Amino acid sequence: MVSPQAAGAPGGPALLELVVPAYNEEDRLPAGLAALCAKLAELQIRARVIVVDNASTDATPAIVRDWPQLPVPVRLVHCERRGKGAAVRAGLLATTAPFVGFLDVDMATDLSALDPAMALLGMGYAAVIGSRADPASVVEARHSLLRRVGATVFRGLARQIVGDIGDTQCGFKLFRGAEARTVAARLRCDGFAFDVELLARFRERGLAMREIPVHWRDVSGSTFSCLRHSLGIFAEMGAIWLDVGFAARGQLPAKATPARVAAAPYRDSASSAA
């Protein structure tokens, strides 16, 4: 087993790489990056952040280029193809670490979730998903009635594709790196519904996924709009259902169990989350 102290030693490849998609995020990116780098330094593992500039027209790429490379290196990746799904896919395909993930730039999910997520990956889960639907989650939301209704409809449709996953859209997901890169190479959805396709393809491969409770707070500044994006999202959902909608055809694989791993890369008290 690799101890957190050994994993945090200087030099060598990263154990964990986290992707942050960003489109015109000059206002929110500095605070989000600062919080993420501080948390990764606290974990004492070799880690790297990959910010994917999704064709921004503001100072987003300049902020990343000028970001201090200690205690956690921050890399800039460009993705000219617009859409959050396209940006996350580009970021995941740019990783090389054995453990990877992606987070929203606003860090709406409290970063304390990284501890149990890393422990669960070390136990053999292929994907660990933050879930605001978990009864133990704390959710501080200020969403409009329209957005709440839209979210309810979306969750119902998502279950027809991904089965019993309660929250596909929380912006906190970690994966075993090899599986994530294999799945990312097959993703076609560029928009906000890409999480559904990603999780459907994990389930399609029989990979074990685990939802965990999170502390999530609504942060202003999101580019998502119900009025502007809903039609496109539901069109994407239809395309995903046609492509990998095995759940609706009664072919959803049984819930997978974690793979056995010879050595857990990260274990601490958070392993009690299992």
LOLO-752250 format. One line per 2 residues: number of its first residue (from 1); their letters; for each residue x, y, z of C-alpha. Coordinates in Angstrom, 2 decimals. Layout:
N
NUM	A	X/Y/Z; ...;
// end
This chain:
274
1	MV	0.00/0.00/0.00; 1.26/3.47/-0.86;
3	SP	0.97/5.72/2.15; -0.35/9.28/1.79;
5	QA	3.06/10.54/2.92; 4.90/8.59/0.22;
7	AG	2.38/9.64/-2.37; 2.96/13.25/-1.42;
9	AP	6.73/13.12/-1.86; 8.05/15.61/-4.45;
11	GG	8.75/14.39/-7.96; 7.28/11.49/-9.86;
13	PA	3.95/11.16/-11.66; 0.69/12.34/-10.17;
15	LL	-1.50/9.84/-8.35; -4.60/12.01/-8.86;
17	EL	-5.54/14.46/-11.60; -8.67/16.58/-11.35;
19	VV	-10.24/18.26/-14.37; -11.96/21.64/-14.04;
21	PA	-13.89/22.75/-17.17; -14.01/26.53/-17.53;
23	YN	-15.79/28.86/-19.94; -15.38/32.60/-19.23;
25	EE	-14.71/31.95/-15.54; -12.30/34.78/-14.74;
27	DR	-14.44/35.81/-11.76; -14.93/32.40/-10.11;
29	LP	-11.81/30.52/-11.17; -9.24/32.07/-8.76;
31	AG	-11.24/31.22/-5.63; -12.09/27.75/-6.93;
33	LA	-8.49/26.95/-7.85; -7.18/28.24/-4.54;
35	AL	-9.62/26.07/-2.58; -8.89/22.98/-4.67;
37	CA	-5.11/23.32/-4.50; -5.27/23.86/-0.74;
39	KL	-7.34/20.70/-0.28; -5.08/18.60/-2.50;
41	AE	-2.03/19.80/-0.57; -3.80/18.79/2.63;
43	LQ	-4.33/15.26/1.27; -0.55/14.92/0.92;
45	IR	-0.67/12.96/-2.31; 0.94/13.81/-5.62;
47	AR	-1.84/15.58/-7.47; -2.35/17.85/-10.45;
49	VI	-5.18/20.08/-11.60; -6.10/20.34/-15.29;
51	VV	-8.14/23.40/-16.22; -9.82/23.02/-19.60;
53	DN	-10.39/26.38/-21.25; -13.55/25.88/-23.32;
55	AS	-12.96/28.65/-25.90; -13.17/31.44/-23.32;
57	TD	-13.09/35.05/-24.48; -12.04/36.52/-21.12;
59	AT	-8.94/36.14/-18.93; -9.61/32.51/-17.96;
61	PA	-6.58/31.04/-19.79; -4.27/33.79/-18.54;
63	IV	-5.26/33.06/-14.93; -4.27/29.43/-15.38;
65	RD	-1.00/30.21/-17.17; 0.03/32.54/-14.34;
67	WP	-1.07/30.25/-11.52; 1.70/29.23/-9.03;
69	QL	2.84/25.66/-9.60; 3.32/24.95/-5.89;
71	PV	2.10/23.22/-3.85; -0.05/21.66/-6.63;
73	PV	0.76/21.96/-10.36; -2.00/23.43/-12.52;
75	RL	-2.03/22.66/-16.25; -3.96/24.46/-18.98;
77	VH	-5.65/22.46/-21.75; -7.52/24.15/-24.60;
79	CE	-10.78/22.78/-26.00; -12.17/24.80/-28.88;
81	RR	-15.23/22.55/-29.23; -17.88/24.28/-27.13;
83	GK	-19.83/22.47/-24.43; -19.17/21.21/-20.92;
85	GA	-19.17/17.62/-22.11; -16.57/18.37/-24.75;
87	AV	-14.39/20.14/-22.18; -14.57/17.33/-19.62;
89	RA	-13.85/14.73/-22.30; -10.77/16.69/-23.43;
91	GL	-9.60/16.99/-19.85; -10.03/13.30/-19.02;
93	LA	-8.23/12.28/-22.21; -5.34/14.57/-21.22;
95	TT	-4.84/12.74/-17.91; -2.30/10.02/-17.23;
97	AP	-2.82/9.40/-13.49; -4.24/6.17/-12.04;
99	FV	-7.03/8.21/-10.41; -8.86/11.09/-12.07;
101	GF	-12.02/13.11/-11.76; -13.75/16.36/-12.55;
103	LD	-15.18/19.18/-10.46; -17.21/22.27/-11.23;
105	VD	-15.23/25.50/-11.17; -17.39/26.95/-8.39;
107	MA	-16.50/24.05/-6.04; -20.17/23.92/-5.06;
109	TD	-19.53/20.44/-3.66; -17.55/20.72/-0.44;
111	LS	-14.07/19.35/-1.08; -14.18/17.22/2.05;
113	AL	-15.81/14.65/-0.25; -12.37/13.95/-1.74;
115	DP	-11.37/11.93/1.33; -14.08/9.23/1.16;
117	AM	-13.96/9.28/-2.65; -10.25/8.44/-2.73;
119	AL	-10.74/5.75/-0.09; -13.50/4.10/-2.12;
121	LG	-11.42/4.18/-5.31; -8.69/2.44/-3.35;
123	MG	-11.18/-0.27/-2.42; -11.84/-1.04/-6.08;
125	YA	-14.78/1.13/-7.15; -14.39/2.39/-10.72;
127	AV	-16.44/5.55/-10.14; -17.40/7.55/-7.06;
129	IG	-20.24/9.99/-7.62; -21.30/12.88/-5.42;
131	SR	-25.05/12.65/-4.84; -27.28/15.44/-3.61;
133	AD	-30.08/12.85/-3.55; -28.42/10.88/-0.75;
135	PA	-30.43/11.27/2.49; -27.20/12.17/4.33;
137	SV	-26.37/15.04/1.95; -26.69/18.68/2.94;
139	VE	-28.02/20.76/0.05; -28.20/24.55/0.16;
141	AR	-30.10/25.47/-2.99; -31.84/28.60/-4.24;
143	HS	-33.26/27.19/-7.47; -36.40/28.54/-9.09;
145	LL	-39.59/26.48/-9.34; -38.99/26.09/-13.09;
147	RR	-35.53/24.66/-12.51; -36.76/22.28/-9.79;
149	VG	-39.51/20.95/-12.07; -37.05/20.56/-14.93;
151	AT	-34.63/18.69/-12.66; -37.36/16.27/-11.58;
153	VF	-38.25/15.48/-15.20; -34.57/15.12/-16.08;
155	RG	-33.93/12.67/-13.22; -36.85/10.53/-14.34;
157	LA	-35.46/10.32/-17.87; -31.93/9.68/-16.62;
159	RQ	-33.08/6.66/-14.63; -34.30/5.09/-17.86;
161	IV	-30.68/5.15/-19.02; -28.49/4.77/-15.92;
163	GD	-30.75/2.80/-13.60; -30.65/3.43/-9.87;
165	IG	-28.18/6.34/-9.77; -29.96/9.07/-7.82;
167	DT	-28.02/12.14/-9.01; -26.23/12.12/-12.34;
169	QC	-25.57/15.86/-12.46; -23.63/16.69/-9.30;
171	GF	-20.35/18.26/-10.42; -18.17/15.93/-8.35;
173	KL	-17.05/12.63/-9.85; -13.88/10.59/-9.40;
175	FR	-12.77/7.53/-11.36; -10.07/4.96/-11.79;
177	GA	-8.00/6.56/-14.54; -7.72/3.76/-17.10;
179	EA	-11.47/3.15/-17.10; -12.25/6.87/-17.30;
181	RT	-10.01/7.39/-20.31; -11.47/4.36/-22.09;
183	VA	-15.01/5.62/-21.50; -14.17/9.25/-22.34;
185	AR	-12.84/8.21/-25.75; -16.32/6.91/-26.60;
187	LR	-18.34/9.91/-25.40; -20.33/11.80/-28.03;
189	CD	-22.39/14.23/-25.97; -20.89/17.73/-25.83;
191	GF	-23.51/19.43/-23.67; -24.78/19.40/-20.09;
193	AF	-26.26/15.88/-20.40; -22.83/14.32/-20.89;
195	DV	-22.80/13.00/-17.29; -25.65/10.65/-18.19;
197	EL	-23.79/9.20/-21.15; -20.59/8.87/-19.12;
199	LA	-22.29/6.97/-16.28; -24.29/4.85/-18.74;
201	RF	-21.08/3.76/-20.40; -19.53/2.87/-17.04;
203	RE	-22.60/0.76/-16.27; -22.52/-0.71/-19.78;
205	RG	-19.01/-2.02/-19.06; -20.12/-3.58/-15.77;
207	LA	-17.96/-1.23/-13.67; -18.78/-0.67/-10.02;
209	MR	-20.04/2.81/-9.10; -20.75/4.25/-5.68;
211	EI	-22.71/7.37/-4.76; -21.63/9.30/-1.68;
213	PV	-23.34/12.08/0.31; -22.04/15.60/-0.17;
215	HW	-22.41/19.06/1.26; -23.51/21.10/-1.76;
217	RD	-24.29/24.79/-1.90; -25.75/26.75/-4.78;
219	VS	-23.18/29.26/-6.09; -24.21/32.14/-8.33;
221	GS	-22.61/32.59/-11.73; -23.53/29.33/-13.46;
223	TF	-23.88/29.54/-17.24; -26.74/27.02/-17.21;
225	SC	-30.17/28.39/-18.12; -33.39/26.36/-18.14;
227	LR	-34.87/28.46/-20.93; -31.81/28.43/-23.17;
229	HS	-30.53/24.90/-22.58; -33.49/22.64/-21.81;
231	LG	-34.42/21.82/-25.41; -30.84/20.91/-26.25;
233	IF	-30.48/18.79/-23.10; -33.59/16.74/-23.82;
235	AE	-32.43/16.25/-27.41; -29.11/14.98/-26.05;
237	MG	-30.95/12.64/-23.67; -32.85/11.17/-26.59;
239	AI	-29.64/10.56/-28.50; -28.03/8.93/-25.45;
241	WL	-31.06/6.70/-24.92; -30.91/5.53/-28.55;
243	DV	-27.19/4.87/-28.29; -26.77/3.33/-24.82;
245	GF	-30.31/3.18/-23.42; -30.06/-0.49/-22.47;
247	AA	-31.95/0.14/-19.21; -35.13/0.98/-21.09;
249	RG	-34.80/-2.30/-23.02; -34.51/-4.37/-19.84;
251	QL	-30.83/-5.13/-20.41; -29.28/-3.15/-17.56;
253	PA	-26.43/-5.21/-16.08; -26.69/-6.23/-12.45;
255	KA	-25.12/-3.80/-10.01; -21.39/-4.40/-10.21;
257	TP	-19.15/-5.06/-7.22; -15.80/-3.35/-6.66;
259	AR	-12.80/-4.91/-8.34; -10.18/-6.44/-6.09;
261	VA	-7.03/-4.35/-5.96; -3.64/-5.66/-4.89;
263	AA	-2.72/-2.47/-3.06; -4.93/0.39/-2.03;
265	PY	-3.36/3.68/-3.15; -4.97/5.81/-0.48;
267	RD	-6.50/4.86/2.83; -7.31/6.89/5.91;
269	SA	-10.17/7.25/8.33; -12.41/8.13/5.40;
271	SS	-12.41/4.46/4.42; -15.16/4.05/6.97;
273	AA	-17.43/5.55/4.31; -17.72/2.09/2.79;
// end
